[in-house]
Amino acid sequence: MAESAESDLELGVSMLFGFVTVVAAIATAWAAYASEVQESDTLQLVSGVALTVALLAGGVAVAAVHLFE
């Protein structure tokens, strides 16, 4: 039973951070496009922050798979 709970936790944490990665990647693309259209430096900063979140969440998602092995 404990093995099933660990695998469920591994799957859940990996899916959560995978979802965060996808949302942050979409936010990166949106902010970059909006920055170009509106010629706004602030949206370039938002795009950079969203990219950072996407990369960190992706790394944590991969680490979570290995952590719960």
Summary of the structure (lengths in Angstrom):
residues: 69
radius of gyration: 15.9
end to end distance: 15.4
largest distance: 55.8
contacts: 187
relative contact order: 0.19
helix: 93%
strand: 0%
